[in-house]
C-alpha cells in the first residue's frame, strides 16, 4: 500500500495538531534526541486522509523546526486496534505456555478475500505498547476468571503508538525489524519480529476473516520476551516519571 509519505509524525505547532514528514540527515536519526535539541526539520503533509493512495495527499515544501511530537495517529485515523497475544516464542516460553496453532487476541471490524501472505494492504509500521493492568487482569477478586484480557487492557489512555509511522515501502521484510524497550537507559526487552509464530501478513489474513478490515485498523503483533512483572530485578515504579523508549 503506497502512501504519499515515507515517515509521518504529528506535530503540535497549532490547533489542531498537523501531520509532518521528518527530514532525516541520516537513516539512524533518533527522533527523541533531535527534537529535544531542536534539530529536527519536517515538511507539512497536506492531507484529509493520511492513508490516501489516490494522490489527494502530498508532502509540501513547507518546512519547520519540530518542538513537540504527539502520537502519529488521532482517533479519527484509527478504526480499531487489535492486539495479538502469545505470538513470540521467547515470551511463550517465559510465560510457561506452549505454542498454539491459533492466535490469542483482544481489541481496544475485518473480510479479507485474498490469500496470505500479502503485505500490499499494510500502509505503515510503528512501535507501540498496548499496556496492561496486571491487577485487573490477574487478581481473582477483580478479574474473576483469570486471566482477564478485555477490560484490563483497553483503557482510554492505553496503547500509545509512535513516535512516527514508517511507510511499508521502506521496510521490506518486517521479520527483520528489531524491537527494543529501554527504561532509564537500560535495555529491558529486545527481539526481532522473526521470533513471532505468526508473521504480519498471516495476522492480517487471520484477523480479516468474518468482518471487514477497514482502513486505519492497527494490529499489535504481541508482547516480546522479558515480562516486567516476572523479572527478579527491580522494575521502576510506574507511579513516577521514567524515561521509557520503544523502538
NORGIHU-V850581 format. One record per pair of residues at least 12 apart in sequence whose C-alpha atoms are under 8 Angstrom apart, sorted by sequence separation. I is the first residue (numbers start at 1). J is the second residue. D is the distance in whole Angstrom. If there is no record, write none. Layout:
I_J_D + I_J_D
This chain:
8_20_6 + 9_21_6 + 45_57_7 + 46_58_5 + 136_148_7 + 137_149_6 + 178_190_7 + 179_191_5 + 8_21_5 + 9_22_7 + 45_58_6 + 46_59_6 + 86_99_8 + 178_191_6 + 179_192_6 + 7_21_5 + 8_22_7 + 45_59_4 + 46_60_7 + 137_151_8 + 178_192_4 + 179_193_7 + 6_21_7 + 7_22_7 + 44_59_6 + 45_60_6 + 136_151_8 + 137_152_5 + 177_192_6 + 178_193_6 + 204_219_8 + 5_21_7 + 24_40_8 + 43_59_7 + 44_60_6 + 87_103_7 + 136_152_5 + 137_153_8 + 176_192_6 + 177_193_6 + 23_40_7 + 24_41_8 + 43_60_6 + 44_61_7 + 86_103_7 + 87_104_8 + 175_192_7 + 176_193_6 + 177_194_8 + 22_40_7 + 23_41_5 + 43_61_6 + 44_62_6 + 85_103_7 + 86_104_6 + 134_152_7 + 175_193_5 + 176_194_6 + 203_221_8 + 22_41_6 + 23_42_5 + 43_62_5 + 44_63_6 + 84_103_7 + 85_104_5 + 133_152_5 + 174_193_7 + 175_194_4 + 22_42_4 + 23_43_7 + 43_63_4 + 84_104_6 + 85_105_5 + 132_152_6 + 133_153_6 + 21_42_5 + 22_43_6 + 42_63_5 + 43_64_7 + 84_105_4 + 85_106_8 + 132_153_5 + 200_221_7 + 20_42_6 + 21_43_5 + 41_63_6 + 42_64_6 + 83_105_5 + 84_106_7 + 131_153_6 + 20_43_5 + 21_44_6 + 41_64_5 + 42_65_7 + 82_105_7 + 83_106_5 + 130_153_7 + 20_44_4 + 21_45_7 + 41_65_5 + 42_66_7 + 82_106_6 + 83_107_6 + 175_199_7 + 19_44_6 + 20_45_5 + 40_65_6 + 41_66_6 + 82_107_4 + 83_108_8 + 18_44_8 + 19_45_5 + 39_65_7 + 40_66_6 + 81_107_6 + 82_108_6 + 132_158_8 + 174_200_7 + 18_45_8 + 19_46_8 + 38_65_7 + 39_66_8 + 50_77_8 + 80_107_7 + 81_108_5 + 131_158_6 + 38_66_7 + 49_77_8 + 80_108_7 + 130_158_6 + 131_159_6 + 38_67_6 + 80_109_7 + 129_158_8 + 130_159_4 + 79_109_8 + 129_159_5 + 130_160_7 + 35_66_6 + 36_67_7 + 128_159_6 + 129_160_6 + 35_67_6 + 128_160_6 + 129_161_7 + 35_68_7 + 128_161_4 + 191_224_6 + 35_69_8 + 127_161_6 + 128_162_6 + 190_224_7 + 191_225_7 + 126_161_7 + 127_162_6 + 189_224_7 + 190_225_7 + 126_162_6 + 127_163_8 + 189_225_6 + 126_163_8 + 189_226_6 + 21_59_7 + 126_164_6 + 188_226_7 + 20_59_8 + 126_165_5 + 5_45_8 + 125_165_6 + 126_166_6 + 124_165_6 + 125_166_5 + 124_166_5 + 125_167_7 + 106_149_7 + 107_150_7 + 124_167_4 + 125_168_6 + 106_150_6 + 123_167_6 + 124_168_5 + 108_153_7 + 123_168_6 + 108_154_5 + 122_168_6 + 3_50_8 + 83_130_7 + 107_154_7 + 108_155_8 + 3_51_6 + 4_52_7 + 3_52_6 + 4_53_7 + 3_53_5 + 2_53_6 + 4_55_7 + 1_53_7 + 127_179_8 + 4_57_6 + 5_58_7 + 13_66_8 + 19_72_8 + 4_58_6 + 5_59_7 + 13_67_8 + 4_59_7 + 11_66_7 + 12_67_8 + 13_68_8 + 11_67_8 + 12_68_6 + 11_68_6 + 12_69_6 + 11_69_5 + 12_70_7 + 184_242_6 + 185_243_7 + 10_69_6 + 11_70_6 + 183_242_7 + 184_243_5 + 185_244_8 + 9_69_7 + 10_70_5 + 183_243_6 + 184_244_6 + 9_70_7 + 10_71_6 + 182_243_8 + 183_244_4 + 9_71_7 + 10_72_5 + 182_244_6 + 183_245_6 + 9_72_5 + 10_73_7 + 181_244_7 + 182_245_5 + 8_72_7 + 181_245_6 + 182_246_7 + 180_245_8 + 181_246_5 + 180_246_6 + 181_247_7 + 179_246_7 + 180_247_5 + 179_247_6 + 178_247_8 + 51_123_7 + 119_200_8 + 119_201_6 + 118_201_5 + 117_201_5 + 118_202_8 + 116_201_6 + 117_202_6 + 116_202_6 + 73_161_8 + 117_205_8 + 71_160_7 + 72_161_7 + 116_205_6 + 71_161_6 + 72_162_6 + 115_205_7 + 130_220_8 + 71_162_5 + 72_163_6 + 114_205_8 + 71_163_6 + 72_164_5 + 128_220_8 + 70_163_7 + 71_164_7 + 72_165_6 + 112_205_6 + 69_163_7 + 112_208_5 + 110_207_6 + 111_208_5 + 112_209_6 + 110_208_4 + 111_209_5 + 110_209_6 + 111_210_5 + 110_210_6 + 111_211_5 + 112_212_7 + 110_211_4 + 111_212_4 + 112_213_7 + 109_211_5 + 110_212_3 + 111_213_6 + 109_212_5 + 110_213_3 + 109_213_6 + 110_214_6 + 90_195_7 + 109_214_7 + 89_195_6 + 88_195_5 + 89_196_6 + 88_196_4 + 89_197_7 + 87_196_5 + 88_197_6 + 87_197_5 + 87_198_6 + 129_246_8 + 1_119_8 + 128_246_7 + 1_120_5 + 127_246_6 + 1_121_5 + 3_123_7 + 127_247_6 + 1_122_6 + 2_123_7 + 1_123_5 + 94_225_7 + 31_163_8 + 91_223_7 + 94_226_7 + 91_224_5 + 92_225_8 + 94_227_8 + 87_221_7 + 88_222_7 + 90_224_7 + 91_225_4 + 79_214_7 + 82_217_8 + 84_219_7 + 87_222_6 + 88_223_7 + 90_225_5 + 91_226_7 + 79_215_7 + 80_216_7 + 81_217_6 + 82_218_6 + 83_219_6 + 84_220_6 + 85_221_8 + 86_222_7 + 87_223_7 + 88_224_6 + 91_227_8 + 78_215_8 + 79_216_5 + 80_217_5 + 81_218_5 + 82_219_5 + 83_220_5 + 84_221_5 + 85_222_5 + 86_223_7 + 88_225_7 + 78_216_4 + 79_217_5 + 80_218_6 + 81_219_6 + 82_220_6 + 83_221_7 + 84_222_5 + 85_223_7 + 77_216_6 + 78_217_6 + 79_218_8 + 81_220_7 + 83_222_6 + 78_218_7 + 9_162_8 + 9_163_7 + 10_164_8 + 9_164_5 + 8_164_5 + 9_165_7 + 7_164_6 + 8_165_5 + 7_165_5 + 8_166_7 + 7_166_5 + 6_166_6 + 7_167_6 + 6_167_5 + 5_167_7 + 6_169_8 + 3_167_7 + 6_170_7 + 51_215_7 + 2_167_8 + 51_216_7 + 2_168_8 + 1_168_7 + 2_169_7 + 1_169_8
